[in-house]
């Protein structure tokens, strides 16, 4: 009697069939699992097997290989092994180990940062930047590591395509990075190019513009600063750009670049408001609440060409209690951005009165690339070409409207 | 004699008629805008206003191109001065085209840009590597395996 015949006599036919099906399923499962492992490992299977085999227990990398032999998915051991192999100068093996770690833990912060650092060290910047971007996309806390690398790349004039791509993609972290870059990247041309990409893509923020314009102004690159500001205006705003921008106060004050800049001061309110008698619907309203004078509450930087000009405007004091009064002064900005000589000034405003037109002709000399028009304390000596420089307390309001500078040449 | 008188009258008439034209010459322009693309601003009175093809340009007029814009300053005597984006030109009298072209002032970053166009040359790899490596302060280093494994952000 054969073994099969003996089994047949011991088990019913149905039971034998069931066992056969189970055995077949187990065999199929093992085949599927093996195939999956091969697919996952891809072409690196030989490499990863090599990485996980403890070839020589005397080498420094042996403990990590042993660890991997026990647990092939230990990505941390793979990263440490990669670093050890890199230290030994075995860059190809190190790269294989790092790649395998990235495959096993593609979203682990430390793995990403170590892999990025590795690629930087071996000169593979494209890979490094892509991995760093992934790290920052996933972990905002990684910015502390990534920003210095990004700015070093920018300072080196490298990887333009990467940065252009990210600038267009507009990830959440971009404004934070640009703020960092605006302070630390040495070449402002690079920053201008980045902002140009953002402006074209329609993603540039006001803060980005403000930061770059401020940086260019501090470096006395007035024309570039003005151009960055001009390019950031809406198309309809660019149809007519007054030498005094928004001098009729019909548009909201943006506080950016060559628009009106309001210095936030407690006890001083500066805003555009509707009022009867203004040239248009709105005018500038400055209100002092028993405020000790602490500097110009509102000003605008101008870019007038050398030659003869005429400053015009209108104002109305509205219960402004101060013995000095306030006036508008126009000054050259010297190369350091400090005030230079006074070019023109308005009438003095104090007390209460009707709307008053004022005008003053002046000449912008050569060597005066930018000017500042600002509200200031009037000088008690009306013939003085300096603002008032005494302690003064102000209470009440004053209104202004229809500022313009006309070219007389 | 009669013809002489007629020619005198004709001369006087031409002077009278030409007078206003001569008086307008300073504002009628020595050049015009041509081939205008995008937003080009031209100084006028108390503002920079949008330019358009054929706009006359008197001497001392400023022309500014914004991002993505370009224009040609076409002089009456045949000289063409081309302005690419982010540049400025002040209309001057002159007959030397090359000298006029040199008066164009670039207001944007130098050529070789991130957003396309000509890329700048890369700095030396090793020098950059040194800079960038310095940025990776506090890397994991060797033997920090246990610290690594305790990393709570690890998803695996």
Interface residues (C-beta under 8 A of the other chain):
Chain A: X64 X67 X73 X75 X76 X77 X79 X80 X83 X84 X87 X104 X105 X107 X108 X109 X110 X113 X114 X117 X120 X121 X123 X125 X128 X139 X145 X148 X149 X152 X153 X155 X156 X157 X158 X160 X161 X163 X164 X167 X188 X189 X190 X192 X193 X194 X196 X197 X199 X200 X223 X224 X226 X227 X230 X231 X235 X238 X239 X240 X241 X242 X243 X244 X305 X307 X404 X405 X406 X407 X409
Chain B: X39 X41 X43 X45 X46 X47 X48 X49 X50 X60 X62 X64 X66 X67 X68 X86 X88 X90 X105 X107 X108 X109 X110 X113 X114 X115 X116 X119 X120 X121 X122 X123 X125 X126 X127 X128 X129 X131 X132 X133 X134 X135 X136 X139 X140 X141 X142 X143 X144 X145 X148 X149 X151 X153 X154 X155 X156
